[in-house]
Amino acid sequence: LGLSLDQAQHLLRRRVRPYADHEKLLRDVPKDESQLGEEDVQALRSRFAYKNRFDYALYAHARLLAKQRLARCAQNHQGVKAWLLQPPSSVEDDAEQSTQDPPELSIDEMFGCNGGSVDW
């Protein structure tokens, strides 16, 4: 693998900021959209889309490639073509009805964040 402890030694001595310091930095961060204002929210959305533009482009290209490969496969294999022409079976019919209620989880517990919320 070409791993060398001598080359990585300086990386092992990095100082990591303690969690308490991170908490101090996050105190002044607004936790609700109403604290920001519409212009600030729009700017944040635009910045998020800009920073993730390559991910979006890669995902779109991957979907296109997947459709093309599936179409080529369907041309070569009649079973795949027949499968594609069938309507999809309902997922709800196959699912078993649960008698237990799902566990109540907060947004923070589901995604491992702090101060998360869902707006309907």
N, C-alpha and C positions, 0 to 999 in steps of 0.2 A: 504493500500500500504506500510505501514511501513516507511513513510517518516517522518523525524524529523528535524525541523529547527535547533535544537541544534547541531546535527551531521553535518549539512551542513554549519553552520555559518562561519567556517574558510575558506571554499571555496568561499564564497561571497566576501571576502576581497582580492582576487588575483589581482595582478597588471597585466594589459594587456598592451603590448607594443603598443605605438601609431603608426598609419599608416606612419607617417613621418620617424620613425625609420626603419620600414620595407623597405621603399623606399631607404633609405641610404644603406641598406644591399644589395639590388638588383641592384645597379648601376654598380657594377663590374662583374655581371653575364653576360656571353656571350649570345647574343640574336639570333645568327645565327650559323648554323652548321659549316660554313666555318671558324668561329673564334675559333672553338674547335680543329679541326683536326679529321681525321678518327679514330685514336686509342681511343681518348677520347669519341667519339660518340659511338663506339662499347662497351667501358667500361660502359657508361651510360645505354645502352640498356641491357647489361648483368645484371647490378645491378637492373634495373627495373624488368626484368623477374624473377630474384632471389627473390626480395622483394614481388612479386605478385604470386609466385609459388603455394601458397596454394589456392589463388583465382582461378587460372587456373585449378588446380586439382579438386576443388569443382565444378566448372562449367562443366568440363568434366564428372564428376560423375553424376551430375544432368541431363545432356543430356542423359547419358546411362540409368538412372532410368526412364526418361520420355519415351524413346523408348520402354523399357521393359513394362511399364504400359500400353502404347498404344497398344502394341502387345497383351497383356493379355485381354485388353478391346475388341479388335477386335475379339478375339477367342470367347468371351462370347456374343457379340452383333453383329448380322449380318449387321445392319445398319452402324455401325462404319467400319466394314470390307469393305462394298460396297463403303463407302465414301473414304476410303484410296486407293481403287483401281481406283477411278476416277482421271483423270489428273487434276491438279490444274487449276482453271480458271484464265485467264489473269487479272492481277490487272489493267493494262493499259486500258483495254476495259471498265471497270467500272468507271474509273476516269473521272470526268467532265473536259472538256478543259477550262482552266482559261483564261480570256481575259486580266487580269492584270498581270504585271510582278511581280515576288516575290520581297519582300523588300531587298534592298542591306544591308547586315549586315557584319560587320567585324568579324574576328575570335575572337577578344577580346569580342565583344558584344554577340556572340553566346555562348561562354564558360565561360565568366566572368574572363578572364585572362588579363595579360598585355604583350604586345609584341609578341603575337602569330602570326604564319605564316603557310601557306600551301605550301608544296613543291610538284610540279607535276612531 
